[in-house]
Amino acid sequence: MKFIARLIIAFCLVSFHSVKAKEAPKLSESHTELACQFETSSRAKDGTQRGGKYVWRMWRGKREVEVYQVGSKDGEAWMLDGAGGVILGRILHPERSEVRFDAMQLRILGQKVDWSKCCSLVSLEFLESALTFRGEGSFLGRPVREFNGQVGSEKWSVLWSDEDTLAVSIEVENDKTMSKTVLQERHELNAKPWERLRDRGYESIDYTDLGDGDTNPKIRRIMTRLGIKCSHGGCGPVCLTPQP
């Protein structure tokens, strides 16, 4: 959850022009299958060196979304469970493992999941309720809609693709920082533009099984990487809580 949260707070406006004000149509909730690459950057407004820039990728199918920061050790996947819930997979590439949290475990851990946000970077509800439709334009040769507005102490600006049901550019500014995310590449999912390391065959581990396997060196490394402090067997999901 923290990984994708970091991705959606950033942003860079590119190729937007010819804005025309008109009433916003109802947004679609269908999702095309895509493989996308984004660049996220952030900077402090006081001139310090805080911030940075990184590239990340998203693979979006009908029932699963995977994200991976290029060059990093971790990724995440969000999957529909068939019963109206969402499963989170924390992907640990050096350990060739995926730790899965089911919908109930996420609720116990206080992790609220918005499937629309997972698929589109911002949720449709957020666009329609928190921001204001400003007009139409183009981005990388495709039609988009512009939304912006003040949300608490932050100024948001979003370019939205109806065709892909995706935020293709997001900018967030507050008193201290500016964050930008911009779509760099868009491909059909079946084109397979980048290798998904997880497809090589990773071990799937249920979150609640971590405590019972804490004598295993690999499991202990995974627990350390996830920030799990409690390591006595059988403690269950309430005790096995990742620490901030």
Secondary structure, 3 states (H helix, E strand, C coil): CHHHHHHCCCECCCCCCCCECCCCCCCCCCCCCEEEEEEEEEEECCCCCCEEEEEEEEEECCCEEEEEECCCCEEEEEEECCCCCEEEEEEECCCCEEEEECHHHHHHCCCCCCHHHHHHCCCHHHHHHHCEEEEEEEECCEEEEEEEEEECCEEEEEEEECCCCEEEEEEEECCCEEEEEEEEEEEEHHHCCCCCHHHHCCEEEEHHHCHHHCCCHHHHHHHHHHCECCCCCCCHHHHCCECC
